[in-house]
């Protein structure tokens, strides 16, 4: 027969084991999900080729080179630089080699800013009041995302890197 003291001791040990197990499980979940990182000041976050956009600049991005995923990559880079990409997708043909940024409203400064973010040297002005956007980006088959773009840095990092957990 068990004493009442032995039974309460066993209950206490079980409760303690459940509590410790719960603590370990919650700690593991918190580590796996990650803790919020400190935000960097705006001056440090803005790269040399990432101009600060004043006002809303609407952009369309077209893949005219036939390389899969380039319009999406350019869209992500432009959005992270503050541009409003209103549409992206394929052009009517895939025969273009060189990329070009086309100013649609007669404001070459915004077109030059977009070209700077994407690393495109060819900029021209073709105002068209029928288009409801400021800039068209036509990506050729030779276009690649610039190395110093924030988007290119994000593609090199993975969420499950255990070394990053230890550096926090």
DSSP file (Angstrom, degrees, kcal/mol; ACC not computed):
  #  RESIDUE AA STRUCTURE BP1 BP2  ACC     N-H-->O    O-->H-N    N-H-->O    O-->H-N    TCO  KAPPA ALPHA  PHI   PSI    X-CA   Y-CA   Z-CA
    1    1 A X              0   0    0      0, 0.0     2,-0.3     0, 0.0     0, 0.0   0.000 360.0 360.0 360.0 142.9    0.0    0.0    0.0
    2    2 A X        -     0   0    0      1,-0.0     2,-0.2     2,-0.0     0, 0.0  -0.642 360.0-127.0 -89.5 144.4    1.1    3.5   -0.8
    3    3 A X     >  -     0   0    0     -2,-0.3     4,-1.7     1,-0.1     3,-0.3  -0.542  23.9-117.2 -79.3 153.8    1.3    6.3    1.7
    4    4 A X  H  > S+     0   0    0      1,-0.2     4,-1.8     2,-0.2     5,-0.2   0.825 116.6  57.1 -61.2 -29.4   -0.5    9.5    1.0
    5    5 A X  H  > S+     0   0    0      2,-0.2     4,-1.7     1,-0.2    -1,-0.2   0.870 104.1  50.9 -69.2 -37.1    2.9   11.2    1.0
    6    6 A X  H  > S+     0   0    0     -3,-0.3     4,-2.4     2,-0.2    -2,-0.2   0.894 109.2  51.3 -67.4 -39.4    4.3    8.9   -1.7
    7    7 A X  H  X S+     0   0    0     -4,-1.7     4,-2.2     1,-0.2    -2,-0.2   0.921 111.0  46.2 -66.0 -43.5    1.3    9.6   -4.0
    8    8 A X  H  X S+     0   0    0     -4,-1.8     4,-2.2     2,-0.2    -1,-0.2   0.832 111.2  53.7 -68.7 -30.5    1.6   13.4   -3.7
    9    9 A X  H  X S+     0   0    0     -4,-1.7     4,-2.3     2,-0.2    -2,-0.2   0.917 109.6  47.5 -67.9 -42.8    5.4   13.1   -4.3
   10   10 A X  H  X S+     0   0    0     -4,-2.4     4,-2.3     2,-0.2    -2,-0.2   0.901 112.5  49.8 -63.4 -40.7    4.8   11.1   -7.5
   11   11 A X  H  X S+     0   0    0     -4,-2.2     4,-2.5     2,-0.2    -2,-0.2   0.904 110.5  50.0 -63.7 -41.7    2.2   13.7   -8.6
   12   12 A X  H  X S+     0   0    0     -4,-2.2     4,-2.2     2,-0.2    -2,-0.2   0.897 110.6  49.5 -63.7 -41.4    4.6   16.5   -7.9
   13   13 A X  H  X S+     0   0    0     -4,-2.3     4,-2.4     2,-0.2    -2,-0.2   0.909 111.6  49.0 -65.5 -41.9    7.3   14.8   -9.9
   14   14 A X  H  X S+     0   0    0     -4,-2.3     4,-2.5     2,-0.2    -2,-0.2   0.926 111.9  48.1 -63.5 -44.8    4.9   14.2  -12.9
   15   15 A X  H  X S+     0   0    0     -4,-2.5     4,-2.4     1,-0.2    -1,-0.2   0.896 111.5  50.9 -62.6 -39.6    3.8   17.8  -12.8
   16   16 A X  H  X S+     0   0    0     -4,-2.2     4,-2.5     2,-0.2    -2,-0.2   0.908 110.5  48.9 -64.3 -42.8    7.4   19.0  -12.7
   17   17 A X  H  X S+     0   0    0     -4,-2.4     4,-2.4     2,-0.2    -2,-0.2   0.900 111.8  49.0 -64.0 -41.4    8.3   16.8  -15.7
   18   18 A X  H  X S+     0   0    0     -4,-2.5     4,-2.5     2,-0.2    -2,-0.2   0.916 112.2  49.2 -63.9 -42.8    5.3   18.1  -17.7
   19   19 A X  H  X S+     0   0    0     -4,-2.4     4,-2.3     2,-0.2    -2,-0.2   0.918 112.4  46.4 -63.1 -44.9    6.2   21.7  -16.8
   20   20 A X  H  X S+     0   0    0     -4,-2.5     4,-2.4     2,-0.2    -1,-0.2   0.904 112.7  50.8 -64.8 -41.3    9.9   21.3  -17.8
   21   21 A X  H  X S+     0   0    0     -4,-2.4     4,-2.4     1,-0.2    -2,-0.2   0.914 110.5  49.1 -62.7 -42.7    8.8   19.5  -21.1
   22   22 A X  H  X S+     0   0    0     -4,-2.5     4,-2.6     2,-0.2     5,-0.2   0.913 110.4  50.9 -62.5 -43.0    6.4   22.3  -21.9
   23   23 A X  H  X S+     0   0    0     -4,-2.3     4,-2.2     1,-0.2    -2,-0.2   0.917 111.5  47.4 -60.7 -45.0    9.1   25.0  -21.2
   24   24 A X  H  X S+     0   0    0     -4,-2.4     4,-2.3     2,-0.2    -1,-0.2   0.911 112.5  49.7 -64.2 -42.4   11.6   23.1  -23.5
   25   25 A X  H  X S+     0   0    0     -4,-2.4     4,-2.2     1,-0.2    -2,-0.2   0.923 112.3  46.6 -64.4 -44.3    9.0   22.8  -26.3
   26   26 A X  H  X S+     0   0    0     -4,-2.6     4,-2.3     1,-0.2    -1,-0.2   0.875 111.9  51.4 -66.4 -37.2    8.0   26.5  -26.2
   27   27 A X  H  X S+     0   0    0     -4,-2.2     4,-2.1    -5,-0.2    -1,-0.2   0.910 109.6  50.0 -64.7 -41.9   11.7   27.5  -26.1
   28   28 A X  H  X S+     0   0    0     -4,-2.3     4,-2.5     2,-0.2    -2,-0.2   0.906 110.7  49.5 -63.6 -41.4   12.4   25.4  -29.2
   29   29 A X  H  X S+     0   0    0     -4,-2.2     4,-2.5     1,-0.2     5,-0.2   0.916 110.1  51.0 -63.7 -42.8    9.4   26.9  -31.0
   30   30 A X  H  X S+     0   0    0     -4,-2.3     4,-1.3     1,-0.2    -1,-0.2   0.886 112.1  46.9 -62.2 -38.9   10.6   30.4  -30.2
   31   31 A X  H  < S+     0   0    0     -4,-2.1    -2,-0.2     2,-0.2    -1,-0.2   0.913 112.9  48.8 -69.2 -42.4   14.1   29.7  -31.5
   32   32 A X  H  < S+     0   0    0     -4,-2.5    -2,-0.2     1,-0.2    -1,-0.2   0.891 113.7  45.4 -66.3 -39.3   12.7   28.0  -34.7
   33   33 A X  H  < S-     0   0    0     -4,-2.5    -1,-0.2    -5,-0.2    -2,-0.2   0.746 111.1-134.1 -76.2 -22.5   10.4   30.9  -35.5
   34   34 A X     <  -     0   0    0     -4,-1.3     2,-0.3    -5,-0.2    -2,-0.1   0.231  10.1 -94.1  85.8 150.8   13.1   33.4  -34.7
   35   35 A X        -     0   0    0     -4,-0.1     2,-0.1     1,-0.1    -4,-0.0  -0.713  51.7 -88.4 -96.0 151.3   13.0   36.6  -32.7
   36   36 A X        -     0   0    0     -2,-0.3     2,-0.1     1,-0.1    -1,-0.1  -0.375  44.9-130.0 -63.7 134.9   12.4   39.9  -34.4
   37   37 A X        -     0   0    0      1,-0.1     2,-0.2    -2,-0.1    -1,-0.1  -0.467  26.1 -98.5 -81.9 155.7   15.6   41.5  -35.6
   38   38 A X        -     0   0    0     -2,-0.1     2,-0.3     1,-0.1    -1,-0.1  -0.537  42.2-117.2 -71.5 138.5   16.4   45.1  -34.8
   39   39 A X        -     0   0    0     -2,-0.2     2,-0.2     1,-0.1    -1,-0.1  -0.585  24.6-127.2 -81.1 139.7   15.6   47.4  -37.7
   40   40 A X        -     0   0    0     -2,-0.3    -1,-0.1     1,-0.1     5,-0.0  -0.503  32.8 -94.8 -80.6 151.3   18.4   49.2  -39.3
   41   41 A X    >>  -     0   0    0     -2,-0.2     4,-1.8     1,-0.1     3,-0.6  -0.292  35.1-113.7 -61.5 153.1   18.3   53.0  -39.7
   42   42 A X  H 3> S+     0   0    0      1,-0.2     4,-1.5     2,-0.2    -1,-0.1   0.852 114.3  58.8 -59.4 -37.0   17.0   54.2  -43.1
   43   43 A X  H 34 S+     0   0    0      1,-0.2    -1,-0.2     2,-0.2    -2,-0.0   0.873 110.4  42.2 -63.2 -36.4   20.4   55.7  -44.1
   44   44 A X  H <4 S+     0   0    0     -3,-0.6    -1,-0.2     1,-0.2    -2,-0.2   0.820 111.4  55.3 -78.3 -30.6   22.1   52.3  -43.7
   45   45 A X  H  < S+     0   0    0     -4,-1.8     2,-0.7     2,-0.1    -2,-0.2   0.745  90.1  83.8 -76.0 -22.8   19.3   50.3  -45.4
   46   46 A X  S  < S-     0   0    0     -4,-1.5     6,-0.1    -5,-0.2     5,-0.1  -0.730  71.8-152.5 -87.7 114.2   19.3   52.4  -48.6
   47   47 A X    >   -     0   0    0     -2,-0.7     3,-1.5     1,-0.1    -2,-0.1  -0.257  29.4-101.7 -78.5 170.2   22.0   51.2  -50.9
   48   48 A X  T 3  S+     0   0    0      1,-0.3    -1,-0.1   100,-0.1    -2,-0.0   0.886 123.7  43.7 -60.6 -41.0   23.8   53.3  -53.5
   49   49 A X  T 3  S+     0   0    0     99,-0.2     2,-0.6     1,-0.2    -1,-0.3   0.265  97.2  84.5 -91.2  14.4   21.7   52.0  -56.4
   50   50 A X    <   -     0   0    0     -3,-1.5    -1,-0.2    30,-0.0    64,-0.1  -0.741  67.8-165.1-115.1  81.6   18.5   52.2  -54.4
   51   51 A X        -     0   0    0     -2,-0.6     2,-0.5    62,-0.3    -4,-0.1  -0.313  26.0-111.6 -67.7 149.3   17.3   55.9  -54.7
   52   52 A X        -     0   0    0     -6,-0.1     2,-0.5    30,-0.0    30,-0.1  -0.699  32.7-135.9 -80.3 127.8   14.6   57.2  -52.4
   53   53 A X        -     0   0    0     28,-0.5     2,-0.7    -2,-0.5    -1,-0.0  -0.729  10.5-155.2 -90.2 127.0   11.4   57.7  -54.4
   54   54 A X        -     0   0    0     -2,-0.5     2,-0.1     2,-0.1    28,-0.0  -0.904  66.0  -8.6-102.2 116.6    9.6   61.0  -53.7
   55   55 A X  S    S-     0   0    0     -2,-0.7     2,-0.5     2,-0.0    -2,-0.0  -0.252 106.0 -46.1  88.1 177.5    5.9   60.5  -54.6
   56   56 A X        -     0   0    0     -2,-0.1     2,-0.5    27,-0.1    27,-0.1  -0.750  50.7-174.4 -90.5 123.9    4.2   57.7  -56.3
   57   57 A X        -     0   0    0     -2,-0.5    27,-2.4    25,-0.3     2,-0.4  -0.967  13.5-150.7-118.7 114.0    6.0   56.4  -59.5
   58   58 A X  E     -a   84   0A   0     -2,-0.5    77,-1.9    25,-0.1    76,-1.4  -0.697  18.7-177.6 -91.5 136.6    4.0   53.7  -61.3
   59   59 A X  E     -ab  85 135A   0     25,-2.4    27,-2.2    -2,-0.4    28,-1.1  -0.965  19.8-156.9-134.8 144.0    5.9   51.1  -63.3
   60   60 A X  E     -ab  87 136A   0     75,-2.1    77,-2.7    -2,-0.3     2,-0.5  -0.963  13.4-155.0-115.7 143.3    5.2   48.2  -65.6
   61   61 A X  E     -ab  88 137A   0     26,-2.2    28,-1.8    -2,-0.4     2,-0.4  -0.975  10.9-172.2-121.7 124.1    7.8   45.5  -66.0
   62   62 A X  E     -ab  89 138A   0     75,-3.4    77,-3.2    -2,-0.5     2,-0.9  -0.954  20.6-140.2-121.3 133.8    7.8   43.3  -69.2
   63   63 A X  E     +ab  90 139A   0     26,-2.8    28,-2.6    -2,-0.4    77,-0.1  -0.812  33.1 159.3 -90.0 106.7    9.9   40.3  -69.9
   64   64 A X        +     0   0    0     75,-2.5    32,-2.3    -2,-0.9    77,-0.2   0.301  64.9  64.1-110.0   6.7   11.0   40.6  -73.6
   65   65 A X  S    S-     0   0    0     74,-0.6    29,-0.1    75,-0.4    75,-0.1   0.563  98.5-124.3-106.7 -11.3   13.9   38.2  -73.4
   66   66 A X        +     0   0    0      1,-0.3     2,-0.5    73,-0.2    28,-0.1   0.554  60.9 141.0  82.0   7.0   12.2   35.0  -72.6
   67   67 A X    >   -     0   0    0     73,-0.1     3,-1.3     1,-0.1     4,-0.3  -0.749  56.5-115.8 -86.4 124.6   14.2   34.3  -69.5
   68   68 A X  T 3  S+     0   0    0     -2,-0.5    -1,-0.1     1,-0.2     0, 0.0  -0.336  88.4   7.7 -64.5 131.9   12.0   32.8  -66.8
   69   69 A X  T 3> S+     0   0    0     -2,-0.1     4,-2.0     1,-0.0    -1,-0.2   0.362  87.5 114.9  87.9  -4.2   11.4   34.8  -63.6
   70   70 A X  H <> S+     0   0    0     -3,-1.3     4,-2.6     1,-0.2     5,-0.2   0.887  75.7  52.1 -70.9 -36.7   13.2   38.1  -64.6
   71   71 A X  H  > S+     0   0    0     -4,-0.3     4,-2.2     1,-0.2    -1,-0.2   0.897 111.4  48.1 -64.6 -38.7   10.1   40.2  -64.5
   72   72 A X  H  > S+     0   0    0      2,-0.2     4,-2.3     1,-0.2    -2,-0.2   0.908 112.3  48.6 -67.2 -41.8    9.3   39.0  -61.0
   73   73 A X  H  X S+     0   0    0     -4,-2.0     4,-2.1     2,-0.2    -2,-0.2   0.911 113.0  47.1 -65.2 -42.6   12.9   39.6  -59.8
   74   74 A X  H  X S+     0   0    0     -4,-2.6     4,-2.5     2,-0.2     5,-0.2   0.891 110.7  53.2 -65.6 -39.2   12.9   43.1  -61.3
   75   75 A X  H  X S+     0   0    0     -4,-2.2     4,-2.6    -5,-0.2     5,-0.2   0.921 109.0  48.7 -60.9 -45.1    9.4   43.8  -59.7
   76   76 A X  H  X S+     0   0    0     -4,-2.3     4,-2.1     1,-0.2    -1,-0.2   0.906 111.9  49.1 -63.0 -41.8   10.7   42.8  -56.3
   77   77 A X  H  X S+     0   0    0     -4,-2.1     4,-1.0     2,-0.2    -2,-0.2   0.912 113.3  46.6 -65.0 -42.3   13.8   45.0  -56.6
   78   78 A X  H  <>S+     0   0    0     -4,-2.5     5,-2.5     1,-0.2     3,-0.4   0.904 111.8  50.3 -67.8 -41.1   11.7   48.0  -57.7
   79   79 A X  H ><5S+     0   0    0     -4,-2.6     3,-1.2     1,-0.2    -1,-0.2   0.891 108.2  52.6 -64.9 -38.1    9.1   47.5  -54.9
   80   80 A X  H 3<5S+     0   0    0     -4,-2.1    -1,-0.2     1,-0.3    -2,-0.2   0.753 107.1  54.1 -69.5 -21.0   11.9   47.3  -52.3
   81   81 A X  T 3<5S-     0   0    0     -4,-1.0   -28,-0.5    -3,-0.4    -1,-0.3   0.469 127.5 -99.7 -88.7  -2.9   13.2   50.6  -53.6
   82   82 A X  T < 5S+     0   0    0     -3,-1.2   -25,-0.3    -4,-0.3     2,-0.2   0.499  76.5 136.4 102.6   4.3    9.8   52.3  -53.2
   83   83 A X      < -     0   0    0     -5,-2.5     2,-1.0    -6,-0.1    -1,-0.3  -0.584  55.2-125.7 -85.2 149.5    8.4   52.1  -56.7
   84   84 A X  E     -a   58   0A   0    -27,-2.4   -25,-2.4    -2,-0.2     2,-0.9  -0.798  22.2-163.5 -96.9  96.7    4.8   51.1  -57.4
   85   85 A X  E     +a   59   0A   0     -2,-1.0   -25,-0.2   -27,-0.2     3,-0.1  -0.722  10.0 179.8 -82.9 110.3    4.9   48.3  -59.9
   86   86 A X  E     +     0   0A   0    -27,-2.2     2,-0.3    -2,-0.9   -26,-0.2   0.706  64.4   6.3 -88.3 -21.2    1.4   48.1  -61.1
   87   87 A X  E     +a   60   0A   0    -28,-1.1   -26,-2.2     2,-0.0     2,-0.3  -0.981  57.7 177.5-158.3 150.4    1.9   45.2  -63.6
   88   88 A X  E     +a   61   0A   0     -2,-0.3     2,-0.3   -28,-0.2   -26,-0.2  -0.988  29.0  96.7-149.6 152.5    4.5   42.7  -64.6
   89   89 A X  E     -a   62   0A   0    -28,-1.8   -26,-2.8    -2,-0.3     2,-0.2  -0.984  66.0 -24.1 164.6-156.5    4.6   39.8  -67.0
   90   90 A X  E     -a   63   0A   0     -2,-0.3   -26,-0.2   -28,-0.2     2,-0.1  -0.601  50.7-130.3 -89.7 145.9    5.6   38.8  -70.5
   91   91 A X        -     0   0    0    -28,-2.6    -1,-0.1    -2,-0.2   -28,-0.0  -0.276  38.0 -95.5 -78.7 175.7    6.0   41.1  -73.5
   92   92 A X  S    S+     0   0    0     -2,-0.1     2,-0.3     1,-0.1    -1,-0.1   0.746 107.4  19.0 -69.3 -22.4    4.3   40.3  -76.8
   93   93 A X        -     0   0    0    -30,-0.1    -2,-0.2     0, 0.0     3,-0.2  -0.961  62.7-140.9-143.8 163.1    7.6   38.8  -78.1
   94   94 A X  S    S+     0   0    0     -2,-0.3   -30,-0.1   -29,-0.1   -29,-0.0  -0.210  70.5 104.8-115.3  40.4   10.8   37.4  -76.6
   95   95 A X        +     0   0    0     45,-0.0     2,-0.4   -29,-0.0   -30,-0.2   0.317  47.4 109.1-105.3   8.6   13.3   38.7  -79.2
   96   96 A X        +     0   0    0    -32,-2.3    45,-1.9    -3,-0.2    46,-0.1  -0.727  35.2 176.4 -93.4 133.4   14.9   41.5  -77.3
   97   97 A X        +     0   0    0     -2,-0.4    45,-1.9    43,-0.3    46,-0.2   0.851  65.5  58.6 -97.0 -48.4   18.5   41.2  -76.1
   98   98 A X  S    S-     0   0    0     42,-0.2     2,-0.3    43,-0.1    43,-0.1  -0.578  79.5-129.9 -85.9 146.2   19.1   44.6  -74.5
   99   99 A X        -     0   0    0     -2,-0.2    23,-0.4    40,-0.2     2,-0.3  -0.654  25.1-170.7 -91.9 152.8   17.0   46.0  -71.7
  100  100 A X  E     -C  138   0A   0     38,-2.4    38,-3.0    -2,-0.3     2,-0.5  -0.999  20.0-146.4-146.0 143.4   15.5   49.5  -71.8
  101  101 A X  E     -Cd 137 123A   0     21,-2.4    23,-2.4    -2,-0.3     2,-0.5  -0.957  21.9-158.4-108.1 125.4   13.7   51.8  -69.4
  102  102 A X  E     -Cd 136 124A   0     34,-3.5    34,-2.6    -2,-0.5     2,-0.5  -0.921   9.6-143.1-113.8 120.9   11.0   53.9  -71.1
  103  103 A X  E     -Cd 135 125A   0     21,-2.9    23,-2.7    -2,-0.5    32,-0.2  -0.693  17.4-177.5 -78.1 125.0    9.8   57.2  -69.7
  104  104 A X  S    S+     0   0    0     30,-3.1    24,-2.4    -2,-0.5    31,-0.2   0.501  75.0  41.8-104.0  -6.3    6.0   57.5  -70.4
  105  105 A X  S    S-     0   0    0     29,-0.7    -1,-0.1    22,-0.2    30,-0.1   0.381 111.9-100.0-123.5   2.9    5.3   60.9  -68.9
  106  106 A X  S    S+     0   0    0     28,-0.2     2,-0.5     1,-0.1    19,-0.1   0.765  85.2 120.8  83.6  26.0    8.2   63.1  -69.9
  107  107 A X    >>  +     0   0    0     27,-0.2     4,-1.1     1,-0.1     3,-0.6  -0.824  34.0 178.4-121.4  90.4   10.0   62.9  -66.6
  108  108 A X  H 3> S+     0   0    0     -2,-0.5     4,-2.5     1,-0.2     5,-0.2   0.721  71.9  71.0 -68.0 -20.1   13.5   61.4  -67.2
  109  109 A X  H 3> S+     0   0    0      1,-0.2     4,-1.9     2,-0.2    -1,-0.2   0.927 100.3  45.0 -63.1 -44.2   14.6   61.6  -63.6
  110  110 A X  H <> S+     0   0    0     -3,-0.6     4,-2.3     2,-0.2    -1,-0.2   0.893 112.6  51.9 -66.2 -38.2   12.2   58.9  -62.5
  111  111 A X  H  X S+     0   0    0     -4,-1.1     4,-2.5     1,-0.2    -2,-0.2   0.900 109.0  50.4 -64.2 -39.9   13.2   56.7  -65.5
  112  112 A X  H  X S+     0   0    0     -4,-2.5     4,-2.1     2,-0.2    -1,-0.2   0.869 108.9  52.5 -65.6 -36.0   16.9   57.2  -64.6
  113  113 A X  H  X S+     0   0    0     -4,-1.9     4,-2.0     2,-0.2   -62,-0.3   0.922 110.6  46.8 -64.8 -43.9   16.1   56.2  -61.0
  114  114 A X  H  X S+     0   0    0     -4,-2.3     4,-2.0     1,-0.2    -2,-0.2   0.926 112.1  50.8 -62.2 -44.6   14.5   53.0  -62.1
  115  115 A X  H  X>S+     0   0    0     -4,-2.5     5,-2.5     1,-0.2     4,-1.0   0.872 108.5  52.9 -61.4 -37.2   17.4   52.3  -64.5
  116  116 A X  H  <5S+     0   0    0     -4,-2.1     3,-0.3     3,-0.2    -1,-0.2   0.908 108.4  49.4 -64.8 -42.6   19.8   52.8  -61.6
  117  117 A X  H  <5S+     0   0    0     -4,-2.0    29,-0.3     1,-0.2    -2,-0.2   0.897 118.5  38.9 -62.9 -40.6   18.0   50.3  -59.4
  118  118 A X  H  <5S-     0   0    0     -4,-2.0    -1,-0.2    -5,-0.2    -2,-0.2   0.507 109.0-118.8 -91.6  -4.9   17.9   47.6  -62.1
  119  119 A X  T  <5 +     0   0    0     -4,-1.0     2,-0.5    -3,-0.3    -3,-0.2   0.856  61.3 149.3  71.2  34.3   21.4   48.3  -63.5
  120  120 A X      < -     0   0    0     -5,-2.5    -1,-0.2    -6,-0.2    -2,-0.1  -0.881  30.7-172.7-105.1 130.4   20.1   49.2  -67.0
  121  121 A X        +     0   0    0     -2,-0.5     2,-0.8   -22,-0.1    -1,-0.1   0.722  62.8  86.4 -92.2 -23.9   22.0   51.8  -69.0
  122  122 A X        +     0   0    0    -23,-0.4   -21,-2.4    -7,-0.1     2,-0.4  -0.707  52.8 163.1 -88.0 110.1   19.5   52.3  -71.9
  123  123 A X  E     +d  101   0A   0     -2,-0.8     2,-0.3   -23,-0.2   -21,-0.2  -0.991   5.5 168.8-128.1 132.7   16.9   54.9  -71.0
  124  124 A X  E     -d  102   0A   0    -23,-2.4   -21,-2.9    -2,-0.4     2,-0.5  -0.955  29.5-124.1-140.5 162.3   14.6   56.7  -73.5
  125  125 A X  E     +d  103   0A   0     -2,-0.3     2,-0.2   -23,-0.2   -21,-0.2  -0.930  33.3 156.9-112.8 121.6   11.6   58.9  -73.4
  126  126 A X        -     0   0    0    -23,-2.7   -24,-0.0    -2,-0.5    -2,-0.0  -0.648  29.1-153.6-138.5  77.3    8.4   58.0  -75.3
  127  127 A X        +     0   0    0     -2,-0.2     2,-0.3   -22,-0.1   -22,-0.2  -0.253  17.1 176.8 -57.3 137.1    5.5   59.9  -73.6
  128  128 A X    >   -     0   0    0    -24,-2.4     3,-1.1     3,-0.1    -1,-0.0  -0.863  18.5-170.0-146.3 105.0    2.2   58.1  -74.0
  129  129 A X  T 3  S+     0   0    0     -2,-0.3    -1,-0.1     1,-0.2    -2,-0.0   0.604  84.0  69.8 -74.5 -10.1   -0.9   59.6  -72.3
  130  130 A X  T 3  S+     0   0    0      2,-0.1     2,-0.4     0, 0.0    -1,-0.2   0.715  86.4  77.2 -78.1 -20.7   -2.9   56.4  -73.2
  131  131 A X  S <  S-     0   0    0     -3,-1.1     2,-0.9   -27,-0.2    -3,-0.1  -0.754  76.2-144.3 -89.7 135.4   -0.9   54.4  -70.7
  132  132 A X  S    S+     0   0    0     -2,-0.4     2,-0.3     2,-0.0    -3,-0.1  -0.391  71.7  77.7 -96.3  56.8   -1.8   54.9  -67.0
  133  133 A X  S    S-     0   0    0     -2,-0.9   -74,-0.2     1,-0.1    -2,-0.1  -0.971  70.8-134.2-155.7 165.5    1.7   54.6  -65.8
  134  134 A X  S    S+     0   0    0    -76,-1.4   -30,-3.1    -2,-0.3   -29,-0.7   0.825  83.7  21.6 -92.9 -36.9    4.9   56.6  -65.5
  135  135 A X  E     -bC  59 103A   0    -77,-1.9   -75,-2.1   -32,-0.2     2,-0.4  -0.989  55.2-155.8-141.2 141.2    7.6   54.1  -66.7
  136  136 A X  E     -bC  60 102A   0    -34,-2.6   -34,-3.5    -2,-0.4     2,-0.5  -0.968  10.3-159.9-113.4 134.7    7.8   50.9  -68.7
  137  137 A X  E     -bC  61 101A   0    -77,-2.7   -75,-3.4    -2,-0.4     2,-0.6  -0.970   4.1-168.6-113.9 122.2   10.7   48.5  -68.1
  138  138 A X  E     -bC  62 100A   0    -38,-3.0   -38,-2.4    -2,-0.5     2,-0.5  -0.938  12.0-152.9-113.4 111.0   11.4   46.1  -71.0
  139  139 A X  E     -b   63   0A   0    -77,-3.2   -75,-2.5    -2,-0.6   -74,-0.6  -0.715   6.8-154.8 -91.6 126.3   13.9   43.4  -69.9
  140  140 A X    >   -     0   0    0     -2,-0.5     3,-1.3   -76,-0.2   -75,-0.4  -0.314  35.1 -95.6 -88.6 177.3   16.0   41.7  -72.5
  141  141 A X  T 3  S+     0   0    0    -45,-1.9   -44,-0.2     1,-0.2   -43,-0.1   0.691 120.7  56.1 -69.8 -18.6   17.6   38.3  -72.4
  142  142 A X  T 3  S+     0   0    0    -45,-1.9    -1,-0.2   -46,-0.1     2,-0.2   0.484  79.9 115.7 -91.9  -2.3   20.9   39.6  -71.1
  143  143 A X    <   +     0   0    0     -3,-1.3     2,-0.3   -46,-0.2   -24,-0.1  -0.467  37.7 174.8 -73.6 136.1   19.5   41.4  -68.0
  144  144 A X        -     0   0    0    -26,-0.2     2,-0.2    -2,-0.2     3,-0.1  -0.975  40.2 -96.7-134.0 150.8   20.5   40.1  -64.5
  145  145 A X        -     0   0    0     -2,-0.3   -27,-0.1     1,-0.1   -26,-0.1  -0.468  50.7-104.4 -64.7 130.0   19.6   41.5  -61.1
  146  146 A X    >   -     0   0    0    -29,-0.3     3,-1.4    -2,-0.2     6,-0.3  -0.241  23.3-126.1 -57.5 145.9   22.5   43.7  -59.9
  147  147 A X  T 3  S+     0   0    0      1,-0.3    -1,-0.1     5,-0.1    -2,-0.1   0.846 106.7  53.4 -63.9 -36.8   24.7   42.0  -57.2
  148  148 A X  T 3  S+     0   0    0      4,-0.1    -1,-0.3     5,-0.0     2,-0.2   0.258  81.8 118.3 -87.9  14.8   24.3   44.8  -54.7
  149  149 A X  S <> S-     0   0    0     -3,-1.4     4,-1.4     1,-0.1     3,-0.4  -0.568  71.7-128.2 -76.3 142.1   20.5   44.8  -54.8
  150  150 A X  H  > S+     0   0    0      1,-0.2     4,-1.8    -2,-0.2    -1,-0.1   0.840 109.9  57.6 -58.6 -31.9   18.7   44.0  -51.6
  151  151 A X  H  > S+     0   0    0      1,-0.2     4,-1.5     2,-0.2    -1,-0.2   0.876 102.4  52.6 -67.0 -36.6   16.7   41.3  -53.4
  152  152 A X  H  > S+     0   0    0     -3,-0.4     4,-0.6    -6,-0.3    -1,-0.2   0.840 108.8  51.0 -69.6 -30.4   19.9   39.5  -54.5
  153  153 A X  H >< S+     0   0    0     -4,-1.4     3,-0.7     1,-0.2     4,-0.5   0.877 107.3  54.0 -70.1 -37.2   21.1   39.4  -50.9
  154  154 A X  H >< S+     0   0    0     -4,-1.8     3,-0.9     1,-0.2    -2,-0.2   0.839 101.7  57.8 -66.7 -32.3   17.7   37.9  -49.8
  155  155 A X  H 3< S+     0   0    0     -4,-1.5    -1,-0.2     1,-0.2    -2,-0.2   0.731 102.6  55.4 -71.9 -18.7   17.9   35.1  -52.2
  156  156 A X  T << S+     0   0    0     -3,-0.7     2,-0.3    -4,-0.6    -1,-0.2   0.581  96.8  77.5 -88.0  -9.9   21.3   34.0  -50.7
  157  157 A X    <   -     0   0    0     -3,-0.9     2,-0.4    -4,-0.5     3,-0.0  -0.760  64.0-157.7-102.0 147.6   19.9   33.7  -47.2
  158  158 A X    >   -     0   0    0     -2,-0.3     3,-1.0     1,-0.1    -3,-0.0  -0.934  19.8-133.7-122.5 148.3   17.8   30.8  -45.9
  159  159 A X  T 3  S+     0   0    0     -2,-0.4    -1,-0.1     1,-0.2    -2,-0.0   0.725 101.4  56.9 -72.8 -21.3   15.4   30.8  -43.0
  160  160 A X  T 3   +     0   0    0      4,-0.0     2,-0.7     3,-0.0    -1,-0.2   0.172  67.8 133.1 -99.7  18.4   16.6   27.5  -41.5
  161  161 A X    X>  -     0   0    0     -3,-1.0     4,-0.8     1,-0.2     3,-0.8  -0.584  41.7-161.0 -71.7 108.9   20.3   28.5  -41.1
  162  162 A X  H 3> S+     0   0    0     -2,-0.7     4,-1.4     1,-0.2     3,-0.3   0.783  86.0  64.7 -65.2 -26.0   21.2   27.3  -37.6
  163  163 A X  H 3> S+     0   0    0      1,-0.2     4,-1.0     2,-0.2    -1,-0.2   0.871  97.7  55.2 -64.7 -34.5   24.3   29.6  -37.5
  164  164 A X  H <4 S+     0   0    0     -3,-0.8     4,-0.3     1,-0.2    -1,-0.2   0.825 103.5  55.9 -67.8 -28.9   22.0   32.7  -37.7
  165  165 A X  H >< S+     0   0    0     -4,-0.8     3,-0.8    -3,-0.3    -1,-0.2   0.879 107.0  49.2 -68.0 -36.3   20.2   31.4  -34.6
  166  166 A X  H 3< S+     0   0    0     -4,-1.4    -1,-0.2     1,-0.2    -2,-0.2   0.717 104.0  60.2 -75.9 -20.0   23.4   31.3  -32.6
  167  167 A X  T 3<        0   0    0     -4,-1.0    -1,-0.2     1,-0.2    -2,-0.2   0.508 360.0 360.0 -85.9  -4.6   24.4   34.8  -33.7
  168  168 A X    <         0   0    0     -3,-0.8    -1,-0.2    -4,-0.3    -2,-0.1   0.486 360.0 360.0 -76.6 360.0   21.3   36.4  -32.1
